Structure formats: structure tokens, C-alpha cells
Amino acid sequence: MILLRPLWLLALAALVLLALAIWRRGPDAGGWQAVLPPHMRRGMAALGQLGAGTDRARYLPLAGAAALVLGLAGPAVQRAKAPVFAQSDAVVIALDMSSSVADGPGLKDAQAAAAGLLAQLAGRPVGLILYAGEAYLIAAPTQDPATLETQIAVLDAETMPDEGSRPAAALAMAGQLLRGLRRADLVLISDGGGIDQAAQAEAARLQSGGVRISALTVAGNPPSDPEALRTIANGPVARFDDPYRVARSLASSGLDRDPALRSQQYYDLGPWLALLALLSLLLRFRRLA
């Protein structure tokens, strides 16, 4: 459940203040409260002459207004069969599978970091690249990250067929996947090994094309230089176990900023909730004997 137009909830504060003002004014006596002393008003109310028993009815219009405000806020659930739009804001995860990562505890850390990112990227197409001495495309950007979770979970030290660490190859492949997209992100999960002039040149080429490069660092065995990732990143860099800044920068999708496209991804329950306002209005129009 999400809210498509949450700023409408600010109107509830105004309704609360209005309800408080009505409560402090006391029961409506058709204007007689301005001229009758309190004991006479109580007596007239006891005789049924001043709308006794209708105190709650004063709040019915406010209840209807509250239902309208909640409806306008747009409570919504994701459509089970939402249309799939052309990729316009993809993310590519490049996972370092060199021996310094794959043969040590860094592999488990890298897998955990990649799985954590996938959980935060709902609504954005995600692709996966593995690299060591060469780069290999595992999946082009897809709207179904569950397939990537399975592939990441089965990685081990025997996955890659070659040795070495060439992040430049991964950067070049990511550039091909992300070329021409309106919003594109590349996330390197690495121990920083192999960052050389070629990698820096590829990173500069990606950044000039509008691609943001972020990184999550893991410990290599033998130790590499995680800080080297900062030389090629123009986005946040964080440890694998503290990915909040990276995940936050990637989480929002371009669909969330376009009301027309967003409405196709979610089923808006607001109109049905706003119908509750009619109930309170109908009670105001009931016929009294």
C-alpha cells in the first residue's frame, strides 16, 4: 500500500482544528446560544426545543471531508498485471569475481550486498555483470529481479573461467547496456582491485554520458584497495554492510515522478474511499419526524 498524492494528508490538520473549534463552541442552538444563558439552554434542550441529541451530527460534514481528503491522498496497491514500460532508468550491478574476492569471505559479502540492493530497486530495471579478467553479461536490465537473486545466490569460486581483475571491461560492457537511457546507474561491488588508467578512462566516458557510478566495497584476500573505487565513482561509495546511501540514491524510479506512468503501475483506491463521504452527507439529509 502506498499513497500516490500524500501531500493531501496535510488537509487533515485543518479538519482537526475545525473540529476543535466546533467542539469548543458547544452544541448548536440555532443562534439562541448568543442570547440565552446556559441554564436556559440546557432546559430548552431537555425539552427537545434546541436540537437535543443532534450533537454528533455537527461532525458529519467533517467526517465526509476527511473521507474526501483520504481519497485524494491516493491510497493504492500495485497492479497484479501492470504494463511493462520501455527501459528508461536502468541499473546495472557489476560484481567483482576476481580470485581476491571469490576465494575469500568477500564473496559472501558481495552476494549479500547485491541481494540487498535488489530488494531496494523495485520499479527499476536491473542488469547483472560478472567480471574477473573479462566481463560477462549475466542478465540485461529486467523488471524481474527475482531471477537475478537466484543467479547471485549460486555464485562460487569456480564460476568464472578466467583469472585477473579488469573492472575496465565491466565498465565498457555497462556503457553498452546503458547507452541512450534517460537515467542510468552502475553499481560496482568490488574490493577495488584492478582500478587502473583504463578503468578511469571508461568511467569518465560513462559519466560524460550521464551514467552515475556508485560502489559497495568488500574486503579482498589478499587485501586490495577499496578506496580506489572512489577514483572512478561520481556517486556514493559505502561498505557492503552499510549500503543505505547507495540504496537510497537508487531506490526511486522514473515512473514515480511521472503521474501518468505511475497510475498505470498502481490501482488507485482513492475514488472508492471518497464514496464514504456520501454516507455522512446522506445522514445530514435524512427526514426527521
C-alpha positions as MATLAB code, in Angstrom:
seq = 'MILLRPLWLLALAALVLLALAIWRRGPDAGGWQAVLPPHMRRGMAALGQLGAGTDRARYLPLAGAAALVLGLAGPAVQRAKAPVFAQSDAVVIALDMSSSVADGPGLKDAQAAAAGLLAQLAGRPVGLILYAGEAYLIAAPTQDPATLETQIAVLDAETMPDEGSRPAAALAMAGQLLRGLRRADLVLISDGGGIDQAAQAEAARLQSGGVRISALTVAGNPPSDPEALRTIANGPVARFDDPYRVARSLASSGLDRDPALRSQQYYDLGPWLALLALLSLLLRFRRLA';
ca = [
       0.000    0.000    0.000;
       1.357    3.426   -0.996;
      -0.012    6.961   -1.246;
       0.044    8.466   -4.730;
      -0.661   12.032   -3.508;
       0.446   12.136    0.156;
       0.510   15.943    0.440;
      -3.287   15.927    0.636;
      -2.940   14.499    4.164;
      -1.918   17.983    5.310;
      -5.560   18.969    4.926;
      -6.416   16.647    7.812;
      -4.704   19.082   10.173;
      -7.106   21.824    9.084;
     -10.062   19.498    9.669;
      -8.810   18.682   13.166;
      -8.565   22.385   14.005;
     -12.064   22.958   12.651;
     -13.442   20.073   14.717;
     -11.784   21.514   17.805;
     -13.368   24.910   17.150;
     -16.824   23.327   16.770;
     -16.354   21.350   19.966;
     -15.339   24.442   21.954;
     -18.318   26.393   20.639;
     -20.686   23.820   22.098;
     -23.974   22.452   20.751;
     -25.635   24.461   18.014;
     -28.789   26.176   19.228;
     -29.787   27.947   16.034;
     -28.368   31.251   17.231;
     -30.119   31.192   20.607;
     -26.846   30.386   22.338;
     -25.884   34.026   21.790;
     -28.804   35.370   23.842;
     -29.878   32.593   26.246;
     -27.997   31.940   29.496;
     -26.541   28.435   29.880;
     -29.166   27.151   32.327;
     -31.999   28.140   29.978;
     -30.262   26.494   27.021;
     -29.943   23.281   28.998;
     -33.608   23.423   29.900;
     -34.724   24.092   26.331;
     -32.509   21.273   25.121;
     -34.039   18.921   27.696;
     -37.481   19.825   26.320;
     -36.284   18.979   22.799;
     -36.547   22.555   21.553;
     -32.901   23.163   20.700;
     -31.933   20.162   18.660;
     -31.154   17.857   21.555;
     -29.456   14.663   20.501;
     -28.007   16.159   17.308;
     -24.569   16.992   18.732;
     -22.811   14.292   16.717;
     -24.447   15.469   13.513;
     -22.308   18.605   13.652;
     -19.272   16.489   12.861;
     -20.760   14.593    9.905;
     -19.608   17.161    7.308;
     -16.103   16.958    8.769;
     -16.210   13.164    8.550;
     -17.200   13.470    4.905;
     -14.392   15.945    4.272;
     -11.911   13.584    5.937;
     -13.040   10.747    3.655;
     -12.533   13.010    0.632;
      -9.056   14.004    1.809;
      -8.049   10.371    2.314;
      -9.368    9.556   -1.134;
      -7.460   12.446   -2.698;
      -4.274   11.209   -0.986;
      -4.494    8.234   -3.316;
      -4.080    5.027   -1.313;
      -3.069    2.459   -3.919;
      -1.817   -1.076   -4.364;
       0.412   -2.330   -7.147;
      -1.421   -3.832  -10.094;
      -1.018   -7.574  -10.432;
      -0.703   -7.203  -14.219;
       0.982   -3.833  -14.515;
       2.185   -2.892  -18.015;
       5.927   -3.078  -18.600;
       7.381    0.144  -19.998;
      10.460    0.591  -22.109;
      13.613    0.812  -20.039;
      14.325    4.417  -19.191;
      16.120    4.314  -15.840;
      18.057    1.070  -15.616;
      20.609   -0.040  -13.025;
      23.489   -2.389  -13.783;
      25.265   -4.211  -10.953;
      28.849   -5.198  -11.767;
      30.053   -7.882   -9.345;
      33.780   -8.460   -8.886;
      34.513  -12.201   -9.172;
      38.289  -11.993   -9.236;
      40.161  -14.512   -7.084;
      40.792  -11.980   -4.304;
      37.024  -11.772   -3.783;
      35.771  -15.177   -4.938;
      38.319  -17.216   -2.953;
      37.726  -15.456    0.359;
      34.954  -14.214    2.631;
      34.440  -11.250    0.326;
      32.241  -13.357   -1.981;
      29.561  -13.870    0.688;
      29.720  -10.176    1.484;
      29.361   -9.271   -2.199;
      26.393  -11.620   -2.598;
      24.692  -10.093    0.443;
      25.306   -6.575   -0.862;
      23.897   -7.426   -4.301;
      20.812   -9.116   -2.820;
      20.232   -6.124   -0.550;
      20.351   -3.738   -3.491;
      17.874   -5.821   -5.488;
      15.412   -5.595   -2.608;
      15.578   -1.775   -2.795;
      15.197   -1.423   -6.563;
      11.523   -2.192   -7.118;
      10.318   -0.397  -10.243;
      13.736   -0.049  -11.883;
      15.089   -2.497  -14.473;
      18.228   -4.180  -13.123;
      21.009   -5.931  -15.035;
      23.935   -8.014  -13.806;
      27.557   -8.233  -14.981;
      30.243  -10.507  -13.526;
      33.873   -9.720  -14.143;
      37.328  -11.008  -13.438;
      39.915  -10.987  -16.245;
      36.988  -10.402  -18.633;
      33.414   -9.199  -18.188;
      30.368  -11.397  -18.771;
      26.767  -10.289  -19.167;
      24.573  -12.426  -16.930;
      21.309  -10.542  -17.451;
      20.272   -7.455  -19.390;
      18.177   -4.970  -17.363;
      14.982   -6.746  -16.365;
      11.889   -5.839  -14.363;
      12.009   -9.235  -12.632;
      14.853   -9.077  -10.077;
      13.880  -12.480   -8.635;
      15.761  -14.156  -11.489;
      18.907  -12.243  -10.539;
      18.605  -13.255   -6.894;
      18.784  -16.902   -7.907;
      21.836  -16.338  -10.087;
      23.642  -14.350   -7.391;
      22.944  -16.992   -4.746;
      24.713  -19.788   -6.675;
      27.983  -17.915   -7.337;
      31.142  -19.564   -6.060;
      34.905  -19.589   -6.604;
      34.526  -21.829   -9.686;
      32.044  -19.596  -11.501;
      34.496  -17.540  -13.558;
      36.563  -19.221  -16.287;
      39.482  -16.776  -16.162;
      41.880  -15.075  -13.763;
      42.732  -11.441  -13.105;
      40.679   -8.357  -12.360;
      39.709   -5.926  -15.147;
      36.943   -3.572  -13.994;
      37.560   -1.608  -17.205;
      35.938   -4.469  -19.131;
      32.867   -4.340  -16.878;
      32.629   -0.565  -17.264;
      32.799   -0.850  -21.047;
      30.069   -3.513  -21.126;
      27.874   -1.446  -18.800;
      28.293    1.508  -21.132;
      26.853   -0.559  -23.985;
      23.851   -1.610  -21.892;
      23.104    1.878  -20.571;
      23.725    3.898  -23.721;
      20.940    6.344  -24.520;
      18.905    5.837  -21.331;
      17.417    8.905  -19.684;
      18.612    7.805  -16.246;
      21.261    5.154  -15.755;
      23.221    3.844  -12.774;
      26.141    1.462  -12.449;
      26.998   -0.092   -9.089;
      30.356   -1.803   -8.640;
      30.636   -4.356   -5.834;
      34.361   -4.916   -5.501;
      37.463   -4.897   -3.336;
      38.922   -2.173   -5.571;
      41.417   -4.419   -7.336;
      42.379   -3.650  -10.934;
      41.467    0.049  -10.909;
      43.918    1.423  -13.457;
      44.055    4.145  -16.105;
      41.899    2.090  -18.464;
      39.170    1.797  -15.792;
      39.378    5.506  -15.059;
      39.063    6.321  -18.763;
      35.993    4.067  -19.126;
      34.466    5.614  -16.001;
      34.991    9.126  -17.384;
      33.315    8.053  -20.633;
      30.300    6.712  -18.739;
      29.997    9.819  -16.602;
      30.118   12.064  -19.668;
      27.168   10.062  -20.996;
      25.131   10.742  -17.857;
      25.763    7.446  -16.068;
      26.179    7.654  -12.296;
      28.734    5.212  -10.870;
      28.370    4.070   -7.240;
      30.199    1.354   -5.346;
      29.962   -1.033   -2.426;
      33.304   -2.210   -1.063;
      34.185   -5.677    0.199;
      37.377   -6.992    1.763;
      39.758   -8.776   -0.604;
      42.019  -11.722    0.167;
      44.794  -10.725   -0.252;
      43.724   -7.169    0.631;
      43.204   -4.783   -2.285;
      42.412   -1.068   -2.261;
      38.687   -0.359   -1.736;
      39.441    3.373   -1.682;
      40.487    3.107   -5.337;
      36.791    2.837   -6.204;
      36.358    6.463   -5.213;
      38.618    7.484   -8.106;
      36.073    6.227  -10.649;
      32.800    6.924   -8.788;
      30.664   10.033   -9.124;
      28.006    8.599   -6.823;
      28.068    7.332   -3.230;
      30.630    4.745   -2.103;
      29.993    2.674    1.033;
      30.914   -0.585    2.718;
      28.883   -3.644    1.766;
      27.355   -3.795    5.261;
      26.250   -0.153    5.210;
      24.608    0.257    1.808;
      21.951    2.782    2.891;
      23.304    5.804    0.992;
      23.785    3.819   -2.204;
      20.388    2.111   -1.945;
      18.615    5.404   -1.205;
      20.125    7.074   -4.269;
      18.977    4.191   -6.470;
      15.588    3.380   -4.983;
      13.266    5.909   -6.644;
      12.202    5.073  -10.157;
      11.493    7.455  -13.003;
       7.975    6.016  -13.003;
       7.435    7.502   -9.538;
       7.983   11.019  -10.885;
       5.580   10.732  -13.824;
       1.941   10.729  -12.610;
       0.622    9.286  -15.879;
       3.036    6.345  -15.870;
       2.715    5.811  -12.149;
      -1.065    5.486  -12.411;
      -0.549    2.551  -14.751;
       1.562    0.731  -12.174;
      -0.874    1.088   -9.250;
      -4.590    0.591   -8.639;
      -5.906    3.799   -7.054;
      -8.338    3.084   -4.208;
      -8.972    6.790   -3.614;
     -12.292    7.077   -5.525;
     -13.799    4.200   -3.538;
     -12.654    5.707   -0.261;
     -14.068    9.102   -1.245;
     -17.502    7.475   -1.700;
     -17.677    7.175    2.090;
     -18.207   10.939    2.144;
     -21.658   10.367    0.603;
     -22.710    8.345    3.636;
     -22.154   11.219    6.023;
     -23.927   13.627    3.667;
     -26.917   11.308    3.306;
     -27.277   11.218    7.083;
     -27.496   15.007    7.083;
     -30.358   14.894    4.588;
     -32.429   12.282    6.443;
     -36.038   13.243    7.081;
     -36.969   13.913   10.709;
     -40.410   13.131   12.115;
];
